[in-house]
Amino acid sequence: MISLISGSMSDNSNTKLLLEMIGENIRGKGGDVNIFSVRDLNLEMFTPDKPRNSNFQEKLNTICQSEAIVFGSPEYHGSFSGALKNFLDHLVIDDLKGIVVGIVSTSGSSYCGANTLNSLRIILRNFHTYTINRQLSLSEKELSNMNDHVKLKIHHFTEELLNEISLRKRY
Ligand SMILES: Cc1cc2nc3c(=O)[nH]c(=O)nc-3n(C[C@H](O)[C@H](O)[C@H](O)COP(=O)(O)O)c2cc1C
């Protein structure tokens, strides 16, 4: 099972839409997906002194047992969303250690999203994940006009994610 986690708090989220399209590709290859947004978790702001609540721990157990995780975020002021950072702050290294990860973003402008993905990549390195090189950054325009070029980008991203999963299984 592959978890696809959106860092958007929006009602009609572009990021969730992108993750659903990736999910469709994964299902097409016979994989199972678990798609949700951090907003569904109703997480409080992370406070180091507070223990994890049992609902969150339960959800986290499913996430941590995933074959891979795809994190998606809208670009907010040149970086990924605070909601996703808050989710990550609730985790410890062992929660994500050794998991194959893919990262994607959506943004208002074309060719934005690089800083969003770079920031996310650095943080995931601290969690000792295997974040794949291929990443996706799509603009609102690209998402609303889903042409063959965009579909191919999503296809290549999914292929690389699935290849990395099978590569890691051999170790
Ligand atoms: C607070 C805020 C900051 C944003 N900052 C940027 C930005 O720096 N660059 C950009 O291209 N788009 C920016 N956007 C546009 C969003 O990245 C874009 O609409 C995204 O697709 C929203 O995703 P969502 O629908 O999943 O929340 C911003 C939007 C908001 C609400």
The ligand as an SDF file (V2000), in Angstrom:
LIG
                    3D

 31 33  0  0  0  0  0  0  0  0999 V2000
   -1.0840   31.7810    1.1320 C   0  0  0  0  0  0  0  0  0  0  0  0
   -0.7550   31.3950   -0.2890 C   0  0  0  0  0  0  0  0  0  0  0  0
    0.5160   31.5610   -0.7830 C   0  0  0  0  0  0  0  0  0  0  0  0
    0.8220   31.1980   -2.0920 C   0  0  0  0  0  0  0  0  0  0  0  0
    2.1010   31.3810   -2.5500 N   0  0  0  0  0  0  0  0  0  0  0  0
    2.4190   31.0330   -3.8340 C   0  0  0  0  0  0  0  0  0  0  0  0
    3.7370   31.2110   -4.3310 C   0  0  0  0  0  0  0  0  0  0  0  0
    4.6460   31.6540   -3.6310 O   0  0  0  0  0  0  0  0  0  0  0  0
    3.9920   30.8600   -5.6150 N   0  0  0  0  0  0  0  0  0  0  0  0
    3.0070   30.3370   -6.4460 C   0  0  0  0  0  0  0  0  0  0  0  0
    3.2900   30.0450   -7.6010 O   0  0  0  0  0  0  0  0  0  0  0  0
    1.7400   30.1440   -5.9770 N   0  0  0  0  0  0  0  0  0  0  0  0
    1.4260   30.4710   -4.7000 C   0  0  0  0  0  0  0  0  0  0  0  0
    0.1470   30.2570   -4.2240 N   0  0  0  0  0  0  0  0  0  0  0  0
   -0.8340   29.5470   -5.0810 C   0  0  0  0  0  0  0  0  0  0  0  0
   -0.9480   28.0640   -4.6740 C   0  0  0  0  0  0  0  0  0  0  0  0
    0.3080   27.4480   -4.5890 O   0  0  0  0  0  0  0  0  0  0  0  0
   -1.7850   27.2680   -5.6970 C   0  0  0  0  0  0  0  0  0  0  0  0
   -3.0400   27.8610   -5.8630 O   0  0  0  0  0  0  0  0  0  0  0  0
   -1.9230   25.8180   -5.2700 C   0  0  0  0  0  0  0  0  0  0  0  0
   -2.2910   25.0320   -6.3850 O   0  0  0  0  0  0  0  0  0  0  0  0
   -2.9620   25.6440   -4.1610 C   0  0  0  0  0  0  0  0  0  0  0  0
   -3.0560   24.2690   -3.8750 O   0  0  0  0  0  0  0  0  0  0  0  0
   -4.2960   23.6670   -3.0680 P   0  0  0  0  0  0  0  0  0  0  0  0
   -5.5400   23.9180   -3.8830 O   0  0  0  0  0  0  0  0  0  0  0  0
   -3.9780   22.2100   -2.9790 O   0  0  0  0  0  0  0  0  0  0  0  0
   -4.3240   24.3060   -1.7250 O   0  0  0  0  0  0  0  0  0  0  0  0
   -0.1740   30.6410   -2.9250 C   0  0  0  0  0  0  0  0  0  0  0  0
   -1.4780   30.4680   -2.4090 C   0  0  0  0  0  0  0  0  0  0  0  0
   -1.7580   30.8420   -1.1170 C   0  0  0  0  0  0  0  0  0  0  0  0
   -3.1750   30.6330   -0.5820 C   0  0  0  0  0  0  0  0  0  0  0  0
  1  2  1  0
  2  3  1  0
  2 30  2  0
  3  4  2  0
  4  5  1  0
  4 28  1  0
  5  6  2  0
  6  7  1  0
  6 13  1  0
  7  8  2  0
  7  9  1  0
  9 10  1  0
 10 11  2  0
 10 12  1  0
 12 13  2  0
 13 14  1  0
 14 15  1  0
 14 28  1  0
 15 16  1  0
 16 17  1  0
 16 18  1  0
 18 19  1  0
 18 20  1  0
 20 21  1  0
 20 22  1  0
 22 23  1  0
 23 24  1  0
 24 25  2  0
 24 26  1  0
 24 27  1  0
 28 29  2  0
 29 30  1  0
 30 31  1  0
M  END
$$$$
